[in-house]
C-alpha cells in the first residue's frame, strides 16, 4: 500500500491535539519527561538560530548584490517597502483590536510562567556560537563583501553552509517540531491554560486572514491606478498562482504559475521574468504580517510591555532577515526566531507557540506573498518596461 504522506501542518495539528488529550491524563513524571525533551530541543534551537541567520542572509545578500542596475534597486526597494508596510498595518490593527479580542488574559498570561511549574529532570545547555545581532551584522558584512569583491570561493562556501543548515532543519528540526509542539500543549493542558490560548489563537487567525485579503486588494488597487488597469480583474487573473501557493506552501515552487499569470496581466515578459523570481525571495508581505500579528498577540496575552519604537525596529530588521527564507514550510518563522528572542525578548515557550501559530497559516502567507508579486511587477513594468532589463544585465 502507498504510504500516506502527512504535511508538516498536519503533523503539528496532530501534535497539538494529542498534547491536549495526553495533558488531561499524564502523570507528573510523564510531564517532566516531556519537559526534559523540550528543554534540550529548545536549547538546540537557540544554538541553531544564529547559524540560520548566517546561512540564509549571507548568500541572499551576496546573490542579490552581484547584479546591478536601476531595475534591481527599484524592485528591492518596492518589495521592502511593501513588506514593512504590511508589518506596520498588522501592528496598528493588532493594537486597535487585539486587547478586546483577547479575553481571559489572566489565564493566558500564565502561559509564560507555565514552564517552571513542570521542571525537567535535567537540562542540556548548548550555548550559541555567536550572539544573534552579531550574526546579523556578520551576515551583512560578508554578504555585501562577497557581492562587491567577487569572492567566488567564499560565496560557494556560504552557499554550501546554507545547504548544511537547510538539511539540519529538514532532518532534525522539522521532524521533531511536532513533538516539541506536543510537549508545549501537553504542558499547557496539564497546568490549565490551553483553552484560553486555543480560543485566543482562533480569533487572531481570523484577523490575520482579513488583513491578508485587505493587503492584496490594496496592492492591486495601487498597481491598477499606476497601470490604468482594473485591479479586481488583475487580481482574478492571479488567482491560479494564489491557489497553487496554498497547495505547495512554497514561493519558489509557484514561480512558473506566478510568472505565467503576471505576463497574462499585461506585464512585459522581460520585466516579469526578472521581478517575479526576485520577489519570490525578497517580497514577504504575507509572512511579515503574520509574524508581527502573532508576536503582538502573545505579548498582549502575557502582559509584556511593548511600544511602537520596539516594533518598528523589529519590522525593519524582519524585512531583511527573512529574505531568501528556505523553500520549506515555515522557513520565514525559522529565520525570524533570532529577532523574536533578541528584540522582543521571547522565551522558548513563546517561540514554540509562534511556530505553531505561524505554520497553521503558512499556506495563506505564502499565497499572499506570491500573489502580491504580480502587483509589484505591474508597478515596476509601468516605470521601467523593456529598457530597464538592459540596465540590469
C-alpha positions as CSV (number, residue, x, y, z in Angstrom):
1,X,0.0,0.0,0.0
2,X,1.1,3.6,-0.6
3,X,2.3,5.4,2.5
4,X,0.1,8.3,3.4
5,X,2.2,11.5,3.4
6,X,1.2,13.9,6.2
7,X,2.2,17.5,5.7
8,X,4.1,19.5,8.4
9,X,0.9,21.4,9.2
10,X,-0.9,18.0,9.6
11,X,1.8,16.7,11.9
12,X,1.7,19.8,14.0
13,X,-2.1,19.6,14.2
14,X,-1.9,16.1,15.4
15,X,0.8,17.1,17.9
16,X,-1.5,19.9,19.3
17,X,-4.5,17.5,19.5
18,X,-2.5,14.7,21.2
19,X,-0.8,17.2,23.5
20,X,-4.2,18.4,24.7
21,X,-5.6,14.9,25.2
22,X,-2.5,13.5,26.8
23,X,-2.2,16.5,29.1
24,X,-5.5,15.7,30.7
25,X,-4.3,12.3,32.0
26,X,-0.5,12.4,32.0
27,X,1.2,11.8,35.4
28,X,3.8,14.3,36.8
29,X,6.7,12.1,35.8
30,X,5.4,12.0,32.2
31,X,5.0,15.7,32.1
32,X,8.6,16.1,33.5
33,X,9.9,13.7,30.9
34,X,8.4,15.8,28.1
35,X,9.6,19.0,29.7
36,X,13.1,17.5,29.6
37,X,12.9,16.8,25.9
38,X,11.5,20.3,25.3
39,X,14.3,21.9,27.3
40,X,17.0,20.1,25.3
41,X,15.3,20.7,21.9
42,X,14.8,24.4,22.8
43,X,18.4,24.7,23.7
44,X,19.4,23.2,20.4
45,X,17.1,25.6,18.6
46,X,18.7,28.5,20.4
47,X,22.1,27.3,19.2
48,X,20.9,27.0,15.7
49,X,19.3,30.4,15.4
50,X,22.5,32.4,14.7
51,X,23.6,29.8,12.2
52,X,20.3,30.1,10.4
53,X,20.7,33.8,10.1
54,X,24.3,33.5,8.7
55,X,23.3,30.6,6.4
56,X,20.3,32.3,4.9
57,X,21.0,36.1,4.9
58,X,24.7,36.0,3.7
59,X,24.1,34.0,0.5
60,X,20.9,36.0,-0.2
61,X,22.6,39.4,0.0
62,X,25.6,38.1,-2.0
63,X,23.3,36.8,-4.7
64,X,21.3,39.9,-5.0
65,X,24.2,42.3,-4.7
66,X,26.2,40.9,-7.7
67,X,23.5,42.2,-10.0
68,X,23.4,45.9,-10.9
69,X,21.0,48.4,-12.3
70,X,18.0,50.5,-11.5
71,X,15.6,47.6,-12.1
72,X,17.1,45.6,-9.3
73,X,17.3,48.6,-6.9
74,X,13.7,49.6,-7.7
75,X,12.4,46.1,-7.2
76,X,14.2,45.5,-4.0
77,X,13.1,48.9,-2.5
78,X,9.5,48.3,-3.6
79,X,9.4,44.8,-2.1
80,X,11.0,46.0,1.1
81,X,8.5,48.9,1.4
82,X,5.6,46.6,0.8
83,X,6.9,44.2,3.4
84,X,7.4,46.8,6.0
85,X,4.0,48.4,5.3
86,X,2.3,45.0,5.8
87,X,4.1,44.7,9.2
88,X,3.1,48.2,10.3
89,X,-0.5,47.6,9.2
90,X,-0.5,44.4,11.2
91,X,0.9,46.2,14.2
92,X,-1.6,49.0,14.2
93,X,-4.5,46.7,13.5
94,X,-3.4,44.5,16.4
95,X,-3.0,47.4,18.8
96,X,-6.6,48.5,17.9
97,X,-8.3,45.1,18.0
98,X,-6.3,42.5,20.0
99,X,-6.8,43.9,23.5
100,X,-10.6,43.5,23.3
101,X,-10.4,40.3,21.2
102,X,-8.1,38.6,23.7
103,X,-10.3,37.8,26.6
104,X,-9.4,35.9,29.7
105,X,-5.8,37.3,29.6
106,X,-5.2,36.3,33.2
107,X,-5.3,32.7,32.2
108,X,-3.4,33.2,29.0
109,X,-0.8,35.3,30.8
110,X,0.2,32.4,32.9
111,X,1.4,30.5,29.9
112,X,4.8,32.2,30.3
113,X,5.1,31.0,33.8
114,X,3.9,27.5,33.0
115,X,7.4,26.1,32.2
116,X,8.8,26.5,35.8
117,X,5.7,24.6,37.1
118,X,6.9,21.4,35.5
119,X,10.7,21.1,36.0
120,X,12.6,18.9,33.6
121,X,14.7,16.0,35.0
122,X,17.8,17.7,33.6
123,X,18.8,20.3,31.1
124,X,21.5,20.3,28.4
125,X,22.8,23.8,27.9
126,X,24.0,24.4,24.3
127,X,25.5,27.9,24.1
128,X,25.2,29.8,20.8
129,X,28.4,30.1,18.8
130,X,27.7,33.8,18.3
131,X,25.0,36.2,19.6
132,X,22.0,36.9,17.3
133,X,22.8,40.5,16.5
134,X,26.4,39.7,15.9
135,X,25.3,37.0,13.4
136,X,23.1,39.5,11.6
137,X,25.9,42.1,11.3
138,X,28.3,39.4,10.2
139,X,25.8,38.3,7.5
140,X,25.5,41.8,6.2
141,X,29.3,42.3,6.2
142,X,30.1,39.0,4.5
143,X,27.1,39.2,2.0
144,X,28.0,42.7,0.8
145,X,31.7,41.9,0.8
146,X,31.2,38.9,-1.3
147,X,28.9,40.8,-3.7
148,X,31.3,43.6,-4.3
149,X,34.6,41.8,-4.2
150,X,33.6,38.9,-6.4
151,X,34.9,36.4,-3.8
152,X,33.8,33.2,-5.6
153,X,35.3,30.8,-3.1
154,X,33.6,32.4,-0.1
155,X,30.3,32.6,-2.0
156,X,30.4,28.9,-2.8
157,X,31.4,28.2,0.8
158,X,28.4,30.2,2.2
159,X,26.1,28.5,-0.3
160,X,27.3,25.1,0.9
161,X,26.9,26.3,4.5
162,X,23.3,27.3,3.7
163,X,22.7,23.8,2.4
164,X,24.0,22.3,5.6
165,X,21.7,24.5,7.7
166,X,18.7,23.7,5.5
167,X,19.5,19.9,5.7
168,X,19.7,20.2,9.5
169,X,16.3,21.9,9.6
170,X,14.8,19.3,7.3
171,X,16.4,16.3,9.0
172,X,16.2,17.3,12.7
173,X,14.1,20.4,13.4
174,X,11.1,19.8,11.2
175,X,10.7,16.1,12.2
176,X,11.0,16.9,15.9
177,X,9.0,20.1,15.8
178,X,5.6,18.3,16.1
179,X,6.9,16.5,19.2
180,X,8.1,19.9,20.6
181,X,4.7,21.4,20.0
182,X,3.1,18.3,21.5
183,X,5.1,18.9,24.7
184,X,4.2,22.6,24.8
185,X,0.4,21.9,24.6
186,X,0.6,19.0,27.0
187,X,2.3,21.3,29.4
188,X,-0.4,24.0,29.0
189,X,-3.2,21.4,29.4
190,X,-1.5,20.0,32.5
191,X,-1.3,23.5,34.0
192,X,-4.8,24.5,32.8
193,X,-4.2,27.3,30.3
194,X,-4.8,25.6,27.0
195,X,-8.4,26.5,26.5
196,X,-7.7,30.2,26.8
197,X,-4.8,30.0,24.4
198,X,-6.6,28.0,21.7
199,X,-9.6,30.3,21.7
200,X,-7.4,33.3,21.5
201,X,-5.4,31.9,18.6
202,X,-8.6,31.2,16.7
203,X,-9.6,34.9,16.9
204,X,-6.1,36.1,15.9
205,X,-6.1,33.8,12.8
206,X,-9.4,35.3,11.7
207,X,-8.0,38.8,11.9
208,X,-4.8,37.8,10.0
209,X,-6.9,36.3,7.2
210,X,-8.9,39.5,6.8
211,X,-5.6,41.5,6.8
212,X,-4.3,39.2,4.0
213,X,-7.3,40.0,1.8
214,X,-7.0,43.7,2.5
215,X,-3.3,43.8,1.7
216,X,-3.9,42.1,-1.7
217,X,-6.8,44.3,-2.6
218,X,-4.7,47.4,-1.6
219,X,-1.7,46.3,-3.6
220,X,-3.7,45.6,-6.7
221,X,-5.6,48.9,-6.4
222,X,-2.3,50.7,-6.3
223,X,-1.0,48.7,-9.3
224,X,-4.2,49.3,-11.1
225,X,-4.1,53.0,-10.6
226,X,-0.5,53.1,-11.8
227,X,-1.0,51.0,-14.9
228,X,-4.6,52.1,-15.7
229,X,-5.9,48.5,-15.4
230,X,-8.9,47.1,-13.5
231,X,-7.4,45.9,-10.2
232,X,-10.1,43.3,-9.5
233,X,-9.7,41.8,-13.0
234,X,-5.9,41.7,-12.4
235,X,-6.4,40.0,-9.0
236,X,-8.8,37.5,-10.6
237,X,-6.1,36.7,-13.2
238,X,-3.6,35.9,-10.4
239,X,-5.9,33.5,-8.6
240,X,-4.3,30.4,-10.0
241,X,-1.0,31.5,-8.5
242,X,-2.7,32.1,-5.2
243,X,-4.3,28.6,-5.1
244,X,-1.0,27.0,-6.3
245,X,0.8,28.6,-3.4
246,X,-1.9,27.3,-1.0
247,X,-1.0,23.8,-2.1
248,X,2.7,24.0,-2.4
249,X,3.4,26.3,0.6
250,X,6.5,27.5,-1.4
251,X,7.0,30.8,-3.2
252,X,9.8,29.2,-5.3
253,X,7.6,26.2,-6.4
254,X,4.9,28.6,-7.5
255,X,7.2,30.8,-9.7
256,X,6.2,29.2,-13.0
257,X,2.5,29.9,-12.4
258,X,3.1,33.3,-10.9
259,X,5.2,34.2,-14.0
260,X,2.6,33.0,-16.5
261,X,-0.2,34.8,-14.7
262,X,1.8,38.0,-14.4
263,X,2.5,38.1,-18.1
264,X,-1.2,37.4,-18.8
265,X,-2.0,40.5,-16.8
266,X,0.0,42.5,-19.4
267,X,3.4,42.8,-17.8
268,X,6.2,42.5,-20.3
269,X,8.0,39.2,-20.4
270,X,11.4,40.8,-19.7
271,X,10.3,42.6,-16.6
272,X,8.1,39.7,-15.3
273,X,11.0,37.3,-15.8
274,X,13.3,39.4,-13.7
275,X,10.9,40.7,-11.0
276,X,8.8,37.6,-10.2
277,X,11.8,35.2,-9.3
278,X,13.4,38.0,-7.4
279,X,10.3,38.9,-5.4
280,X,9.8,35.2,-4.6
281,X,12.8,35.6,-2.2
282,X,12.6,39.3,-1.1
283,X,8.9,40.2,-1.0
284,X,7.4,38.8,2.2
285,X,4.2,40.9,3.0
286,X,2.1,38.0,4.0
287,X,4.8,36.4,6.1
288,X,5.7,39.6,7.9
289,X,2.0,40.4,8.5
290,X,1.6,37.0,10.2
291,X,4.7,37.2,12.3
292,X,4.0,40.7,13.6
293,X,0.4,39.9,14.5
294,X,1.3,36.6,16.3
295,X,4.1,38.3,18.2
296,X,1.9,41.2,19.3
297,X,-0.9,38.8,20.3
298,X,1.5,36.8,22.5
299,X,2.9,39.9,24.1
300,X,-0.6,41.2,24.9
301,X,-1.6,37.7,26.3
302,X,1.4,37.7,28.6
303,X,1.0,41.3,29.6
304,X,4.5,42.1,28.2
305,X,5.1,45.8,27.7
306,X,5.6,46.9,24.0
307,X,5.8,50.1,22.1
308,X,5.9,51.4,18.5
309,X,9.6,52.0,18.6
310,X,10.3,48.4,19.5
311,X,8.1,47.1,16.7
312,X,9.3,49.4,14.0
313,X,12.8,48.2,14.8
314,X,11.6,44.6,14.7
315,X,9.7,45.0,11.5
316,X,12.6,46.8,9.8
317,X,15.0,44.0,10.6
318,X,12.5,41.3,9.9
319,X,12.0,42.6,6.3
320,X,15.7,41.9,5.7
321,X,16.2,38.8,7.8
322,X,13.6,36.7,6.2
323,X,14.7,37.4,2.6
324,X,15.6,34.1,0.8
325,X,13.9,32.1,3.6
326,X,14.4,28.4,2.6
327,X,11.9,26.8,0.3
328,X,10.4,24.7,3.1
329,X,7.2,25.2,5.1
330,X,7.8,27.6,8.0
331,X,11.1,28.9,6.6
332,X,10.3,32.6,7.4
333,X,9.5,31.9,11.0
334,X,12.7,29.9,11.4
335,X,14.7,32.8,10.0
336,X,12.9,35.3,12.3
337,X,13.4,33.4,15.6
338,X,16.6,35.3,16.4
339,X,14.8,38.7,16.2
340,X,11.9,37.4,18.3
341,X,14.3,36.5,21.1
342,X,16.8,39.4,20.8
343,X,14.4,42.3,20.1
344,X,11.0,41.2,21.6
345,X,12.5,39.0,24.4
346,X,10.6,35.8,23.6
347,X,11.4,32.7,25.6
348,X,11.4,29.1,24.4
349,X,7.8,28.6,25.0
350,X,6.8,31.8,23.3
351,X,8.8,30.8,20.2
352,X,7.2,27.4,20.2
353,X,3.7,29.0,20.2
354,X,4.8,31.3,17.4
355,X,6.0,28.4,15.3
356,X,2.7,26.5,15.8
357,X,0.5,29.6,15.1
358,X,2.6,30.6,12.0
359,X,2.7,27.2,10.4
360,X,-1.1,26.9,10.9
361,X,-1.4,29.8,8.4
362,X,1.7,29.1,6.4
363,X,-0.2,28.5,3.1
364,X,-2.1,31.7,3.3
365,X,1.0,33.8,4.0
366,X,2.8,32.2,1.0
367,X,-0.2,32.8,-1.2
368,X,-0.3,36.4,-0.1
369,X,3.4,36.8,-0.9
370,X,3.3,35.4,-4.4
371,X,0.0,37.0,-5.5
372,X,1.4,40.3,-4.4
373,X,4.4,39.7,-6.6
374,X,2.2,40.3,-9.6
375,X,1.1,43.7,-8.4
376,X,4.8,44.7,-7.7
377,X,5.8,43.5,-11.2
378,X,3.0,45.6,-12.7
379,X,4.2,48.7,-10.9
380,X,7.8,48.1,-12.0
381,X,6.8,47.5,-15.6
382,X,4.9,50.8,-15.7
383,X,8.1,52.8,-14.8
384,X,10.8,50.7,-16.4
385,X,9.5,48.5,-19.1
386,X,11.9,46.8,-21.6
387,X,14.8,49.3,-21.3
388,X,15.3,48.6,-17.6
389,X,16.2,44.9,-18.3
390,X,19.2,46.0,-20.3
391,X,20.4,48.1,-17.3
392,X,20.1,45.0,-15.0
393,X,22.0,42.7,-17.4
